[in-house]
Amino acid sequence: MRKTLFISLILLLACCTGTPKNDTVNISAIRDGWQRKTIETKNLGAQPTVMQLLRAFNEVWPSAGADSIITEAGDRLFVSNDVEEGGSGKVFVDCEDFNVAYYNQGNTADKRTEARTYSKENGHTLFAVLLEQVNPEEEQFCCFYDYDPATGAMTPEDVPYADFKPLHEGSILTYWLTEGDYDQDIIIVETSPDDSYPTAYHHYTFNGKKHEFNYWSNEFIYPEYEDEHDFLPEEAVLRAESDNYWLYTSVADPASDDYPEITVLWVMSKEDDVVTQICVTSPDSEPKWASMTDGNAISVGRGDIAVVENVQAVPWDPDKFYLDGCPDARNIWSYIIDVSDPDDVKAIQFPSNEGFLSFDVAGKRIHLGAYRYHPEGGRYSVDQVYNIDGKFISETVIGDE
């Protein structure tokens, strides 16, 4: 399966420079109309396969790529893309492990089609289809549907990346419905038209309800070909150390006059020296202050960590680190991250806005600064005390301006 994933990625990247062919697929009608039409299916059961949903989709919105998948697959639940195993080399179908199907001619983006499913927490199924063509003009887009087993209806859903902002103007964007070790992700691949900046991979991860932005990276490391772990960049700097981990940072994009530095965070396990990239900061992250009205910290995704300037290990918990930084030239955003499972990092953000003050090791508390405003004008600083899980304990005045 990993071999298939690797081949799929190579084909996707090749699409950016493919040569147009004469046989074309016009997908503009599907792109313009799919969000306005619910697809009624026959009873496909509680857990329909990707091929069942693709057939239902293709009956309403037919395309040559989907036709090619359906024709070659027939009633089979698995079709290899390996010619030596009897396949055409253009179609891959797996209804057993990853519920994914795709078609690609090889050296061109004409007719490229990908489809897959995701199981929702409420018993529904999320169905995603990617369609791409080069002739008569280059187009690519994704469709998303919620399949309700009670009604058999496939209802259009909003695309998860509607508010996506490329890192660079004029970037070429392609989309990848992943499988294998990345089977919960949709990746937006951002490439430079003139090779003036490195490719960026923006991961949107399925959380059981929908896809939400998780993180981006300039590196795509395919586990099978990289010994199943990341490699620490030579320029990475050790920033903090706990009993279980070393935490390093490297620079993905230097700071400018108008934009903070984009930082990559890595942890290395002291038990086995395995390195894992855990976070890439996102200075455009939406502020969370309105969600922290009760005084306690809130859970955030690792893709919500805006800036990392200060890093400290939590003295009494070998799996947690404190991070903070100032992305808006006004407030210091403070976080605790839990790296006990480096592949599934948990993070919380505090409502404090003046950064780190101290650790109370004996009481297992963290002290963070915040400012308050006098009713008559001016402001003052307070010392806010929290437990390490983000619950507010107390607050005392420490300074006045």
N, C-alpha and C positions, 0 to 999 in steps of 0.2 A: 504494500500500500504506500509506503514511503517513497518507493521508486516512482509510483504514479504521481504523487504530490510534487516531486521534484520536476518531473517531465512537464506537469501542468504549469508550473511557475515559469519554466524556460519558454514554453509556448506563449504564455501571456506576455512576457517581455519581448518576444520576437514580434508580437502583434504591432508594437509601436513602429516598426520599420518595415512591415510586410508590403509586398508588391500587390497592387490591386489586380483582380482577375475579372474575366468577362461575365462569369455567372454570378449574379448578384441577388441580394435579399433586401427588400425594402421594408425596413422596420419602423419607419417614421409614423405610420398609422398606429402601430402598437404603442409606441412611445407617447403619442398624443392622446390616446384613448383609454389605456388600461386602467387608470385610476378612477374612471367614471363608470366602470362596469363590474358588477358582481358576477362570478361564474358559478352557475348551479351545476352540481355534479350528481351522478348516481351515488348510491350508498357505497362509499369507499372504506367504511369501517373506522375504528377508533384511531388506528395508526397507518394511514395510507403510505405507500411507497412513493419515492420520488417519481417513478415512471407513471404511476396512476395519476398523480397531480399534473405531471407534464403533459400527459395525453389530454386531460381535461382543459388545461390552458391552451393547448395547441388546437383544440376544436374551435375555440373562440378567437384566438389570436395565432393563426398558423404562420410558421416560418420554416424556411428550408433547413435551418440547422436542427430544429426540433424534429422535423420530418426525418432527417437522416438518423438521429438517435433512435426514434421509434421504429423505423424500418429495420435497422440493424439489430436492435435488441429483441424485437418480437415479444415473446412471453418470458424471456430469460430474466433472471434476477441479477445476473452478473455477466458483463461483457468485458473482456480484456482489450486493452489498447495495444497489446503486443502482437505483431503480425505473426510471429512464430507460434503463438497460441491460437491462431485462427481468426484473429480480429482484423479489421481494416487498417488499424493504426490511427484512425480518426475518431473513434467512438469509445468511450469508457462508461460503464454503468456498474454501480454497486448499490443494490437495494438491501443488502444484508448488514454491512458494517457501518457505512457512513451515509447511506441514502443520498448518493450524489450521481449525477450523470453529466457528461459533457461531450461536445463535438468540436473538433478543430481540424481544419484542412492541413495544417502543418506550418507553412511559411507565410500565411496571410491571415488577416483577421476576418476575411469574408466568411459569413455564416457561423462564426464562433458562437456557441451557445453553451451555457452552464446552468445547471439546476441542482438544488439541494433542499433538504428539509431540516427543521430544528423542532424538537419537542418542547412545547410550552408547559409551564407549571399548571395551567388550568385545564390541561387535557387536549387543548387545541394543537394544531401543527402550523408552524410558520413555513411557508414555501417561498423560495427565492429563485428567480430566473434572471440570468444575464444574457443579453443579446448584443451582438456586435457585427458590424458590416463595414466594408471599405467602399464598395461601389453602390450607388453612384456618388455617395459622399461618406466620409467616415463618421460613424455614429456608434455609441455604446451607452447602454443604460441598464438598470436593474429594476425588476418588478418584485413586489413583496405582497403576499397574500396570507390572511388568516383563514385556515380551514377549520370549520366547526363540525365535529363529527355528529352532533345532534341534528343539524340541518343539511349537511353536505355542501354548504355554501363556502366559496372561496371569496373572501371580502378583501378588497385592496387595502393595504396598510401604507402609512407614510414611510418614505425612505429614511433610514436612520442617519444619513449623512447630509440631510437637506441644508444644514448650516455650515457645512465643511468649508474651511478657508485654507487654500493652498499656502505653503510656506513662501512660495515665490510666484510672482505674476507671470503668466504665460506658460505655466507648467503643463505638461502632457499628463492627463489623468487616466488611468485604467483601473479596473476593479477585478477583484479575485475572490470568488467564493471558495473558501479553503476546505480542506479535508485532512485526514490523518491527525498529526500532532497539533494542528491548528484548527480543528474542526468546529470550533465555536466562533471563529473570527471571519469577518469580512475585511479585506485589506484594500485600501486605496493606495495604488502605486503612483507616486508623483515623480516624474522624470523631467530632466532638463532637455529642451529642444536643441541646445547647442553644447551640452556636456559642461556647462559652467558651474554646476553644483551637483552634489551627489544625489542619487535616488533616495527617496524617503518612503517608508512603509507605515501607513496610518492604520492602526488596528481598531476595529469596532467589534467588541466581544458580546456574544449573546448571553444575557443574564437570566434566562428562563422566561422572560416576557418580551424583550426586544433587544436589538443591538444598540449599544451605547459606546461612545468613544472611550478607549482604554489608554493607549499610548502610541507614540510613533518612534521610529528609529531609522537611522541611515543604514543599518545592517539588517540583512535577512540571513539568518544562520539556520541552515537546514540540519536538523539533528543527526541524521544518519551519516552525513558527510562531514560533520564537525565533531565526531566522537561524543555526540549527545550532550554537549554543554557549550556554553559561550566561552569566548576567549577575551581576557582582559586586555584592553588597548594599551599600547606601550606608554601613551601619554596619561593614563589614568593615575590619579593621586589618591593615596590613602588618607581618608578624612576622619574615620572613627573606628574604634575596635571594641568589641564586646567579647565575652568568654566564648561565644559560638561563631562569630563572624568578623571579618574585616569589611568595611564599607568604603568603596572608592567612588570617585566622580571623574568624569571626563567631559570635555566640551564638545557639544554637537554643533553649536552655532554661537560664535562670540557675541558679546554684547555690542550694541551700537548706541548712538545718541538717543534713539527713539525706542529701543527694544532691549529687554534684559537678556542675559545669557541663557541659552538653552543647554541644560545640563543632563547628562546621562548618569544614572546611579547604578552601581554594581555591588553585589555582595559575593564574597568568597567564603565558603564554609571551611571552618578550621578542622572539621572532621575528615573531609575527603578532598579539600582544595577545589571543589567544583565552583565555577563562577557562573553567576546568573545576572543578566541585565534585568533590573526590577522596575525601572522608571525612567521616562524622559520627561523633563519638565515642560509645562505648557503655559507660557506667560499670558496667553489669551483666555485662560480658564475663567469661567464666570464666578464672580464673587458669591460667597455663601452666607454673608452676614445675616440676611433676612431669614435664613433657615435655622439660625442659632439664637432664637429669642428667649429660650428657657435657661440660657447661661451655660449649658452643657455643650461639649464637643459633638460633632456629627460625623458619621461615616462618609467617606468620599472615595472615589476611584483613584487608582494611582495615576490615571490620566488627568486628574483634577489638580495635581500638585503643580503650582504655578512656577515657583522659583526656589532654588536651594542655594543659600549662601552660608548658613550655619548648620553644622552637623554635629550631633553628640550622641554617644551611646547612653542608654538608660542604665544607670549603675546596678540596679537590682534585677533587671530583666535582660538576659543575654540575647533575646530575640527581638528587642525593640530599639529603635533609634528616634531621636528628636531631630526635626528639620525645620528651618524657617528661612524666610526671604521676603523681600519687598518688591513686588511686581508693579505697584502703582504709584511709587514715589510718595506714599502717604502712610500706608499700613503695613505692618509686618505680619505675614500669614504664617501660622505655626501648625505643625503636624507631628503626630506620632505614627510611625510605620511599624508593622509587625511582619518580620521576614521569616517567621518560623517555617513557612512554606514559601520559598522564594519564587515559585511559579504561580503563587496565588497570594500576592501581597495585600494585606489589609491596611487601611489608613484612616485616621481621624483628623479633623481640623478643629482647632479651638477658636472660640469667639474673641480671644485676646488679640490685641493689635500693636503691642510694643515689644514683642519677642521674649526671649528667654531671660529669666532672672537667676534661678538656681534650682538644684535638686535637693529635696529633703530625703536623704537616703534612709534615715531611721524611720521616718513616717511613710516612706514610699509615696511621696508627693512631688509634684512639679509646680514651680512658681513661675508665672508668666506675667508680663507687664501689660497694662492697658491704660488708655487715657479716658477721662470723663470731662464733661463740660459743666462749668458753673452756670446756674440760671442767669446770673447777672453778667456773664462773659468770662472769657479765659478758661483754661482747662487745668486739670490736675491728673496725676498718675496714681494708679493703684496696683497692688500686688494681688494677683488672682491665684488661688491655690486649687489644684485639681488632683484627682487620683490619676493613675496612668491610663485608665480607660476613658478619661475625658469627663468624668462627673465633677461638677463644680462643688468645692468645699467651702471656701470663704474668700473674703476680699477686704483688704486694708489699704488705707491711703498711705502713700510713700513719698509724695512730692506734689508741689503746687507751683504753677506758673503765673 
